[in-house]
Amino acid sequence: MSTPVQEPKVYLPPQELVKSAHISGLEAYQRLVAEAQQDYTGYWARLAREFVTWQTPFTQVLNERDAPFFKWFEDGRLNVSYNCLDVNVERGLGDKTAIIFETDDGQVTRVTYRELLARTCQMANALRSRGIQKGDRVVIYMPMSVEGVVAMQACARIGATHSVVFGGFSAQSLRDRIQDAGAVAVITADEQLRGGKQLPLKAIVDEALSLGGCDTIRDVVVYRRTGGNVGFNAPRDKWLHELLDGQPDRCEPAWVEAEHPLFLLYTSGSTGKPKGVQHSSAGYLLHAALTTKWTFDLKPDDVFWCTADIGWVTGHTYIAYGPLANGGTQVMFEGVPTYPDAGRFWKMIQNHRVTIFYTAPTAIRSLIKAAEANPDVHPKRYDLTSLRILGSVGEPINPAAWEWYHANVGGGRCPIVDTFWQTETGGHMITPLPGATPLVPGSCTLPFPGIVADVVDETGKDVPWGQGGILVVKRPWPAMIRTIWGDPERYKKSYYPADFQGKYYLAGDGAIRDAKTGYFTITGRIDDVLNVSGHRMGTMEIESALVSHTELVAEAAVVGRPDDTTGEAICAFVVLKRPRPTGEEAKQIAKALRDWVGKEIGPIAKPKDIRFGDNLPKTRSGKIMRRLLRSIARGEAITQDTSTLENPAILEQLSQTN
Ligand code: PRX
């Protein structure tokens, strides 16, 4: 007798939403997909006219002559900040709340579109007064704050290319990014306040600049957030409020070409050096605006809340640009989900009557644990009836977490949009649309209309549904990465490799399509990139940080293993320049190395496990056998072929925990 196959549970979109949503019903979704199939460039051109206000309309849609360096809407001109702010004020939304900002300690301020425009103009004028102009790069190292968004919008207004660096990155990482971008200014704050703790951002900037190699920096602009003590290095350093003083609240936008780089955002790849993902102005703005509206079914009365930090791409597309381009109202939060207790998110949803909530599986999983341990912080204790749509981003959401989120946060009535995308893609790629797509927990369902995603084998041949393979995108799309800043060859090699004759965009993830429905499930990265709490980390990056401790470390290999809360955890196997330590000594050295990595890259890169060995498992030709290390890190029995291993005894040693 065969065991019955359990059919996955399907959640249909609520009837009311099917009627009222921007994309209402599966047929509406299919019509859009068909429209894009029949006339790909016509489809995108129609949306680019609908969603973007142009100073000079484009006549060319897609230029593929220099593939894979694609150009979209090439001869059009626009300004992204004008689209996010002025357009809304001109449409009569000047008094509408753009941002409801809540600080770490619970103070709330509301900023209207008119105020946001005025503040952006003042900041833009201040930047211009420092000689910053179109094409210059500006690094933003800021806490979650209205000023952070204003800084991004102000750069966009004058045509400066921003590069936001997440506040959790170390001085060394910040220096590397400033140097690679050749930035002329850094905008920062005295301190960042999260979970009641101060993090000295300005001091980290000082340290970064003292490491050398940042000669391009002329100005450091400091936003006073906490009033904490900071060192001041005149004439380089300036207080933001002093620079803003007397600046006019109007500023003529710089009209830039569609392809003008709006921002660089550094992310991890397979090799040691983070890559500066370069995004365009028009194509990026189009997808930010479009996906915010369709994926979240954003309506004029919604209160949208994306919990990401502006230092990540999610905070770019779904805080700084997408909601504003739609004239939406959004909540922005300075702090962390667990302070003062793990009911903070639920309390904020209740207080601000949030209708659309977008967060990461890691946050959900840690809040499940907290709610199970303490009923006072369980979402059921709060009035979450304002919610109508939930979202998930950054890593796979396991069905158990999905079901909990659906039942306890969404009260069983809110669709969950599990949005698959990447820093490089600019916005959502594979995602349900809440009024159209039946949901299956654990699946990001179907491509966004106009995105031609598929699963292929190593040679680029389609694999049948039901079989795993490599996730690719078969046609360029407007919001895609344009290049890696300063390294076009790496762009080509990473995303349009010769294996697929340079035809397909390689996402770096594996995927499988359901045999019946064609629904996508992401099976994880197929390269040496880890996803820890939704933060992307390169194993080589962490290895380089470890071996840069030249006094202690001879060799290191880093792999990931599954973790209940953070999705993946970082495991490092280290060979020291001294005999293998055990017991207390091993613990001490492991701590020292963790701190070292924290200092080199940032706390998010600290390995959870560190194991010491006399050696690493290697083939006779000297190659580290990482698949064996992966098994050891997971605590699995080694079933793989070890016949090519030079030193089989090492497996036994590494399998012992210190
Ligand atoms: O592995 C995929 C995972 O996160 C990677 C992209 O990371 P990053 O560029 O930092 O952007 C994160 C925010 C968009 C992807 O290659 N990932 C992202 N979203 C999902 C996901 N994995 C599964 N399901 C998702 N919804």
Boltz pocket constraint, residues with backbone or C-beta under 6 A from the ligand:
constraints:
  - pocket:
      binder: B
      contacts: [[A, 267], [A, 313], [A, 314], [A, 392], [A, 393], [A, 394], [A, 395], [A, 396], [A, 397], [A, 418], [A, 419], [A, 420], [A, 421], [A, 422], [A, 423], [A, 424], [A, 430], [A, 444], [A, 507], [A, 508], [A, 509], [A, 522], [A, 524], [A, 525], [A, 531], [A, 534], [A, 535], [A, 536]]
      max_distance: 6.0
